[in-house]
């Protein structure tokens, strides 16, 4: 059996940039391709433990999230998300 390459273990598709943010009061990762929000992975933390992982990838939910993030000055600018 062949040994998998590093590329086969990528967590995100090529061209997708990930940024940390706060969603619903908890830590989250936002996935962007260019300026388009492509996915949100949000963690629910209870007593210091991860209790749930929420993933949003439907166009309707992403449109809603993108509008919410753009409305916040500190999240609406990609340069700030990139720090």
C-alpha positions in Angstrom: 0.0 0.0 0.0 1.4 3.4 -1.0 2.1 6.0 1.7 -0.3 9.0 1.4 1.3 12.3 0.5 1.1 15.4 2.6 -1.3 16.9 0.1 -3.8 14.1 0.8 -4.0 15.2 4.4 -4.8 18.8 3.8 -7.6 20.1 6.1 -8.8 22.6 3.6 -9.0 22.6 -0.2 -6.3 24.5 -2.1 -7.1 28.2 -2.3 -9.2 28.3 0.9 -7.9 30.6 3.6 -8.9 30.1 7.2 -9.4 32.8 9.8 -10.3 32.6 13.5 -13.3 34.5 14.7 -15.9 34.5 17.5 -19.4 33.1 16.5 -22.2 33.0 19.0 -19.8 33.7 21.8 -17.4 30.8 21.0 -14.3 30.2 18.9 -14.8 29.6 15.2 -12.9 29.2 11.9 -14.1 31.0 8.8 -13.1 29.6 5.4 -12.8 32.1 2.6 -12.0 31.6 -1.1 -11.0 35.1 -2.3 -13.6 37.4 -0.7 -16.4 34.7 -0.6 -17.2 33.0 2.7 -17.3 29.3 1.9 -17.8 27.7 5.4 -18.0 28.3 9.1 -16.8 25.8 11.8 -17.9 26.9 15.2 -17.2 25.2 18.6 -19.5 25.1 21.5 -17.4 25.1 24.7 -18.8 24.1 28.1 -16.7 24.0 31.2 -13.5 24.2 29.1 -14.6 21.2 26.9 -15.7 21.0 23.3 -19.4 19.9 23.5 -20.4 20.4 19.9 -19.0 21.3 16.6 -21.3 23.2 14.3 -20.5 23.4 10.5 -22.3 25.8 8.2 -21.8 25.4 4.5 -25.3 26.0 3.0 -25.5 29.1 0.8 -28.4 30.6 2.8 -26.6 30.3 6.1 -23.3 31.6 4.6 -25.0 34.6 3.1 -26.5 35.4 6.5 -23.1 35.0 8.2 -21.3 37.1 5.6 -23.8 39.9 6.1 -23.3 39.7 9.9 -19.5 39.7 9.7 -19.5 42.6 7.2 -21.7 44.6 9.6 -19.0 44.4 12.2 -16.1 46.7 11.4 -13.5 44.5 13.0 -14.6 41.5 11.0 -15.7 43.2 7.8 -12.1 43.9 6.7 -10.1 40.9 5.6 -6.8 42.5 6.7 -7.9 42.3 10.3 -9.1 38.7 10.0 -5.7 37.8 8.6 -3.8 38.8 11.9 
